[in-house]
Amino acid sequence: MTSARQVGERHVEAYTGVRPVGFLDTMTIVAFEPPSYVLMEHTGRLVRGRGAIRVRPWRGGSRVIWAEELLLPLGAAGRALWPAGRPVVTALARHSLRRLARLLEAPAR
């Protein structure tokens, strides 16, 4: 994820990718239990499904658990193309997680 913003009370938009290659991922907050849990429904044209983030205490800090249950786009064609696309999706997810980790480790301003 490169950037995210909240749109209204329950809607979030996140640009996912490494510019210029990426897409706008729109989501609706389905459940929110501050400060440790959020459940999102992906509502975009490309990405659909659910994602959850849970934060747990861990070794004097926190552990972030991020899970996604996504529907592949393009139906049968998307399932056929998944083996070729999986390494790209995995690389983008790792990039997003590393970026999130850097943001969380940075000193507060």
DADA-V892604 format. One record per backbone hydrogen bond with DSSP energy under -1.0 kcal/mol. NH is the residue of the N-H (numbers start at 0). CO is the residue of the C=O. Records with the same first field share a line. If there is no record, write none. Layout:
NH: CO, CO
This chain:
1: 14
2: 14
4: 12
6: 10
11: 26
12: 4
13: 24
14: 2
15: 22
17: 20
20: 17
22: 15
24: 13
26: 11
27: 40
28: 9
29: 38
30: 38
32: 36
35: 32
36: 32
37: 52
38: 30
39: 50
40: 27
41: 48
42: 25
48: 41
49: 68
50: 39
51: 66
52: 37
53: 64
54: 35
55: 62
57: 60
60: 57
62: 55
64: 53
66: 51
68: 49
70: 47
76: 73
78: 74
79: 75
80: 76
81: 77
84: 80
85: 81
88: 84
89: 85
90: 86
91: 87
92: 88
93: 89
94: 90
95: 91
96: 92
97: 93
98: 94
99: 95
100: 96
101: 97
102: 98
103: 99
104: 100
105: 101
